[in-house]
Amino acid sequence: MEGMRRSRARDSDTDQQTPPSTKKLKRSSTDALIGYLEDKASSRGSRNSLREQQLHVEKRRLELEEQRLQQDREKTDKMLAMMSSQMGFMAQLIEKISK
């Protein structure tokens, strides 16, 4: 027992002689809490930026979908206009043939 006490006493003496820069400093609960909150805030910020990017992509997708639908409407309108003129032309041909 006596030997262990001496070795512990020597260890504590060497700990006191070790410069603080090489000793591992213990983090206080306040430092740990601050570190946790900073990590949480930075992850929240990255989640927010990721969400903004997702919203931007979704907005762009909706704009492109709307543009495609508008082009389809215009194409359908042109086809209907062509069909009505073709129907008029066919009606004239039928009248000429029936005479």
C-alpha positions in Angstrom: 0.0 0.0 0.0 2.7 2.4 0.9 4.4 1.9 -2.5 1.2 2.7 -4.3 0.7 5.9 -2.3 4.2 7.0 -3.2 3.7 6.2 -6.9 0.5 8.1 -6.9 2.1 11.0 -5.1 4.9 11.0 -7.7 2.3 10.9 -10.5 0.5 13.9 -9.1 3.9 15.7 -8.8 4.6 15.0 -12.5 1.1 16.1 -13.5 1.7 19.4 -11.7 5.0 19.9 -13.5 3.6 19.1 -17.0 2.9 22.3 -18.9 -0.9 22.9 -19.4 -0.5 22.9 -23.2 0.2 19.2 -23.3 -2.4 18.3 -20.7 -5.8 17.4 -22.0 -8.2 19.9 -20.6 -11.6 18.7 -19.5 -14.6 20.4 -21.0 -17.0 22.0 -18.6 -20.7 21.3 -18.9 -21.2 24.8 -20.2 -18.5 24.3 -23.0 -20.1 21.0 -23.9 -23.6 22.6 -24.0 -22.3 25.5 -26.1 -20.6 23.0 -28.5 -23.8 21.0 -28.8 -25.9 24.0 -29.4 -23.5 25.3 -32.1 -23.5 22.0 -33.8 -27.3 21.9 -33.6 -27.5 25.4 -35.1 -25.1 24.7 -37.9 -27.0 21.5 -38.8 -30.3 23.5 -38.7 -28.8 26.0 -41.1 -27.6 23.3 -43.5 -31.1 21.7 -43.3 -32.7 25.0 -44.1 -30.4 25.6 -47.1 -31.1 22.0 -48.3 -34.9 22.7 -47.9 -34.5 25.9 -49.8 -32.7 24.1 -52.6 -35.5 21.5 -52.7 -38.1 24.2 -52.9 -36.2 25.9 -55.7 -36.0 22.6 -57.6 -39.7 22.0 -57.0 -40.6 25.5 -58.2 -38.6 25.0 -61.3 -40.2 21.6 -62.0 -43.7 23.2 -61.6 -42.8 26.1 -63.9 -41.6 23.6 -66.6 -44.7 21.5 -66.2 -46.9 24.6 -66.6 -44.9 25.6 -69.7 -45.4 22.2 -71.2 -49.1 22.3 -70.5 -49.3 25.7 -72.1 -47.5 24.4 -75.2 -49.9 21.5 -75.4 -52.9 23.8 -75.2 -51.4 26.0 -78.0 -50.8 22.9 -80.1 -54.3 21.6 -79.5 -55.8 25.0 -80.5 -53.8 25.0 -83.7 -54.9 21.4 -84.5 -58.5 22.3 -83.9 -58.2 25.4 -86.2 -56.7 23.2 -88.9 -59.4 20.6 -88.5 -62.2 23.2 -88.8 -60.6 24.6 -92.0 -60.2 21.1 -93.4 -63.8 20.2 -92.5 -65.0 23.3 -94.4 -62.9 22.3 -97.4 -64.2 18.8 -97.3 -67.8 20.1 -97.1 -67.2 22.1 -100.3 -65.8 19.1 -102.1 -68.8 17.0 -101.0 -71.1 19.7 -102.4 -69.2 19.8 -105.8 -69.2 16.0 -106.1 -72.9 15.7 -105.3 -73.8 18.2 -108.0 
